[in-house]
């Protein structure tokens, strides 16, 4: 599910302005988290009351936000005419 989240975060970063892409990334992260923790992607081995569940998902959120910020930075640099 985290791969799906990262792909959707990349798509949001490519096609939405930065503020909307960040909001979309957090919303998609929350949906993915809920699906793994309590929804259809739930497994009996998943224990949402432990740090072993929350820490990796927090890291994935940080990676997704960094991906959005990185893509928006590259888009801004490419849009700015260079001074040669």
Phi, psi and omega per residue, in radians:
X1 nan -0.508 -3.134
X2 -1.224 -0.516 3.075
X3 -1.169 -0.727 3.096
X4 -1.061 -0.753 3.109
X5 -1.041 -0.816 -3.109
X6 -1.140 -0.651 3.088
X7 -1.135 -0.772 3.126
X8 -1.173 -0.590 3.062
X9 -1.138 -0.706 3.095
X10 -1.123 -0.756 3.109
X11 -1.082 -0.760 3.107
X12 -1.077 -0.721 -3.130
X13 -1.145 -0.598 -3.106
X14 -1.349 -0.552 -2.982
X15 -1.987 -0.116 -3.127
X16 -2.095 2.692 2.992
X17 -1.116 2.766 -3.023
X18 -0.909 -0.872 -3.106
X19 -1.066 -0.741 3.135
X20 -1.206 -0.620 3.113
X21 -1.147 -0.671 3.106
X22 -1.157 -0.743 3.101
X23 -1.119 -0.776 3.122
X24 -1.075 -0.662 3.134
X25 -1.120 -0.774 3.127
X26 -1.160 -0.691 3.125
X27 -1.145 -0.786 3.126
X28 -1.121 -0.668 3.087
X29 -1.068 -0.775 -3.137
X30 -1.119 -0.693 3.112
X31 -1.151 -0.785 3.128
X32 -1.096 -0.735 3.105
X33 -1.052 -0.795 3.139
X34 -1.143 -0.666 3.140
X35 -1.141 -0.680 3.138
X36 -1.341 -0.696 -3.071
X37 -1.321 -0.692 -3.010
X38 -2.376 -0.196 -2.999
X39 -1.743 -2.631 -3.030
X40 -1.162 -0.378 3.121
X41 -1.607 0.175 -3.097
X42 -1.202 2.525 3.074
X43 -2.213 2.697 3.117
X44 -1.154 -0.345 3.120
X45 -1.418 -0.088 -3.128
X46 -1.588 2.141 3.118
X47 -2.096 1.818 -3.050
X48 -1.278 -0.115 -3.135
X49 -1.609 0.111 -3.100
X50 -1.992 2.757 3.062
X51 -1.184 -0.417 3.101
X52 -1.099 -0.330 3.047
X53 -1.594 -0.802 -2.989
X54 -1.364 -0.662 -3.092
X55 -1.108 -0.850 3.109
X56 -1.076 -0.641 3.123
X57 -1.228 -0.566 3.047
X58 -1.160 -0.695 3.095
X59 -1.106 -0.724 3.119
X60 -1.110 -0.679 3.084
X61 -1.092 -0.776 3.123
X62 -1.077 -0.724 3.110
X63 -1.118 -0.739 3.115
X64 -1.096 -0.766 3.113
X65 -1.147 -0.720 3.097
X66 -1.103 -0.654 3.089
X67 -1.090 -0.789 3.114
X68 -1.099 -0.799 -3.134
X69 -1.148 -0.680 3.112
X70 -1.128 -0.777 3.127
X71 -1.139 -0.723 3.133
X72 -1.171 -0.589 3.081
X73 -1.142 -0.767 3.109
X74 -1.116 -0.710 3.113
X75 -1.092 -0.711 3.125
X76 -1.149 -0.725 3.141
X77 -1.147 -0.648 3.137
X78 -1.261 -0.515 -3.136
X79 -1.350 -0.418 -3.121
X80 -1.434 2.195 3.109
X81 -1.174 2.439 -3.129
X82 -1.420 2.625 3.128
X83 -1.754 1.799 -3.127
X84 -1.882 nan nan
